[in-house]
Amino acid sequence: MKLKMRFCTGALLAPFLMAAFISPAGAQATRTWISGVGDDANPCSRTAPCKTWAGAISKTAAGGEIDALDPGGFGALTITKPITLDGGGGQVASVLVAGTNGLVVATTGATDIVIIRNLRLDGLSQPTTGGLNGILIVAGANVRLENLDIFGFSTFGVQVNATSSVNLTVDNVTISAGPNATATGGGISMTTTSGMASADIGNTRIYGTHPALQGRAKSVWSVHDSDLSFNGVAVKALEAGSTINLSHCQLNNNATAVQSVSGSIIRVTGSTLRENGTAFDANGGALLSDSQNDADGNGTNGAATGSTTKL
């Protein structure tokens, strides 16, 4: 009788003991890894990395991080949950696309944070027609771009064209367009149909674009300590409802440095505007300047419509 009872107890415990060693189906890791020699069939662990962003994101928990182990082209991706993409330091982790967007941000949470850093995004504009947008943001509460090199895209390096409020932070980013950039393409463009699209842009260089910054309806910009030189139009308020504040920026050697439109506001403080075809083009909008701006050697300086007021 004692032997029978011992056997029954072991039989009952066996399924529970087995379950303790089996991971739940579909479990996602907080941190996953990709490699140029990885495989998307892998679990995306440090020792068995995946090959692409798309392969890793389904195995990464919301709020988690995907890290690149080594150089590689890791493919296009649509981001639908809060996450960090990190290409690492001292290597070439990149996204290479032609005829499509590089990264699309489409998260829906009111507090979602998407961080994209340490990457090169190449639109492959030579000899093809190039990629469309390096980064397209159609929805995303908070998007942070850090230490990026974006080049060769025929539409925009970064475009916010959203249906809800977006807070965009850009730090230490370089953007240059490809030779097939369109007349409306360029560096960064923002608009939304609901709420407000806001940007804080610092330590950033945009060149060879048209325009470098394009403000559309319901967009508010704070741009500081950045170089917006050698563009068609450096800063353009394309639509009413755009407010762009520039401080301590370089706007040199552009066809037009600053151009507003009726219903928009552009403020320029403590900045340098040299060797442009036209420095200030109010074009019916409010274009405000302070006495600390340095406008010299331009084909036409133009005129601001008023001065900024220090509180």
RAUR-V197233 format. One record per residue. OMEGA is omega in whole degrees, 0 to 359 (NA if undefined). Layout:
{{OMEGA} {OMEGA}}
This chain:
{{180} {179} {180} {180} {180} {179} {181} {180} {179} {180} {180} {183} {187} {181} {181} {178} {178} {182} {182} {183} {181} {179} {178} {179} {177} {180} {183} {180} {177} {177} {176} {187} {174} {182} {176} {178} {180} {181} {182} {174} {180} {178} {180} {176} {180} {182} {177} {187} {172} {184} {185} {173} {183} {179} {184} {189} {180} {180} {182} {182} {174} {184} {181} {187} {173} {182} {175} {181} {187} {181} {178} {171} {193} {168} {178} {182} {167} {185} {184} {178} {178} {185} {173} {170} {183} {180} {180} {182} {174} {179} {181} {173} {191} {170} {180} {181} {173} {176} {180} {177} {178} {178} {177} {177} {184} {177} {185} {181} {183} {180} {183} {175} {175} {179} {178} {185} {175} {181} {165} {176} {187} {179} {175} {187} {177} {2} {184} {178} {173} {174} {182} {177} {174} {176} {178} {181} {179} {175} {180} {186} {183} {181} {182} {179} {186} {173} {180} {170} {185} {184} {172} {179} {188} {179} {177} {169} {177} {177} {170} {178} {197} {177} {179} {183} {178} {171} {184} {174} {181} {183} {177} {180} {174} {180} {171} {184} {174} {181} {180} {177} {181} {182} {179} {181} {177} {188} {183} {177} {181} {168} {172} {179} {180} {181} {183} {170} {182} {182} {168} {187} {180} {176} {187} {178} {177} {182} {177} {182} {178} {353} {176} {176} {180} {179} {176} {186} {176} {177} {178} {187} {166} {185} {186} {173} {183} {182} {181} {186} {177} {177} {171} {168} {181} {182} {185} {169} {186} {186} {173} {181} {177} {176} {183} {179} {181} {176} {176} {179} {173} {178} {188} {173} {173} {171} {173} {182} {185} {181} {178} {177} {181} {179} {179} {178} {172} {177} {180} {182} {174} {186} {179} {179} {184} {174} {174} {172} {173} {179} {183} {175} {185} {173} {177} {181} {177} {180} {188} {184} {175} {186} {181} {177} {179} {179} {186} {174} {178} {175} {174} {178} {188} {183} {172} {179} {179} {180} {175} {181} {177} {182} {NA}}
